[in-house]
């Protein structure tokens, strides 16, 4: 056999072997596909065809105490763009721009400069989205969503806001986000390479679980009334801000949390003043200073003092030539020395009398007594950013006790004042303030002060309104029991000190109703000395607002 025949035979044998090997591999692969790993490859192929879309859960509604809807969600669309899938940019930009009121050139620029998917606009009106969807524009997708609406201007700060994905980021929307947001669902289906649903293919749907509704304790009608009263007061007193809080003393449910700020203030604060602003309460705190003296056994309602119209905590501090530490305290009006009982001291709101009645108290004891009522710590209301207030660090100065006893040297929030007065009004029980309805609204079992002690303080506050010389006597309302305390303190300006022209004026008190006592606080922040007002006091500025509100609160009783 010659050389060429041998070479041909070898080549033929190699090719035959290669064919047989390839056939074996092919048969093995087919066998694997059909038998051994068939399920695996089916799953792999199916996974490429399976598509899923999120089914957005609707956020729960928010209602006021009268079940008026104050926040809700409506169906909307997010409009998204796949730039690479758009063949006619000008046509898409022109069509979308008209219906969304967006400049066409801006849309073109955005599409041309992007190579990845982006949202052109979120939360467009449902009707507009449906129209765009019907055009079947390549590269344009309409994602179903929900748009949040607040239906009450006066409740905006309380309700708060949500982001474009409807996650709460402020206010009640944030605090109760997990209750309101619900759980999104999902729909899974088989689709062809061009995205079309394959007929007769299995479709799996997980329905969304919509968010839970929330009922506020706020009365929208009283809220609106309070804002109107604040607007009038700002004009009358030239105050910088006005804030009003009312709540049920037994349950802590807040009926009103209203406020207005002067048009002269350029900035807008998204937080409630009653939550985030602190002030020295002045005479509104005197009831607690006197309460500490009674609790300590140093005084009672009938203990009497000879009260002048001034008192020198440091000798000579009231003289004209005195240049030392400010330690001269005066009553609001000049008067001759007279004898006053503790009840009369509170009735007339005498600074000098209060200092005399509490001069034997230990300042640490007084602070501890005040802390029992919640001063110096947040109330725990369902809103973020609440301030704690607090006491002066230096407790050894000559005037520390005197200043604290008449409502200086302490910073409080308006919510703290409402909580503290609620404890007096409800018989000494602790109370947790709340803006959201709860199933259990029964009176707390935690006793802060005894019922007897609370009742004694309550009578002192009622005498402020009913007494012949009471600073709150203008609040008298036929057939109703009202008690409370006026407050006036100089506005402290950061870096400047106390102003001689602006005052924080207030009235904090309660009215007995068929549903138990209702506690309210009215504060005018930075009320100005001006020709329209003879005096800038809590009695002349804040008390009339309090009376107007309680008159509307109990008309049917």
Buried (B, 14 or more C-beta within 10 A) or exposed (E): EEEEEEEEEEEEEEEEEEEEEEEEEEEEEEEEEEEEBEEEEEEEEEEEEBEEEBBBBBBBBBBBBEEEEBBBBEBBBBBBBBBEEBEEBEEBBEBBBEBBEBEBEEBBEBBEEEEEEEEBBBBBBBEBBEEBBEEEBEBBBBBBBBBBEBBBEBBBBBBBBBEEEBEBEBBBBBBBBEBBBBEEBEBEBBBEEEEEEEEEEEEEEBEBEBBBBBBBBBBBBBBBBBBBBBBBBBEBBBBBBBBBBBBBBBBBBBBBBBBBBBEEEEEEEEBBBBBBBBBBBBBBBBBBBBBBBBBBEBBEBEBBBEBBBBBBBBEEBBEEEBEEEEBBBEBBEEBEEBEBBBBBBBBBBBBBBBBBBBBEBEBEEBBEBBEBBBBBEBBBBBBBEBBBBBBBEEBEBEBBBBBBBBBBBBBBBBBBBBBBBBBBBBBBBBBBBBBBBEEEEEBBEEBBBEEEBBEBBBBBBBBBBBBEEBBBBBBEEEEBBBBBBBBBBBBBEEEEEBBEEBBBBBBBBBBBBEBBBBBBBBBBBBBBBEEEBEEBBBBBBBBBBBBBBBEBBBEEE
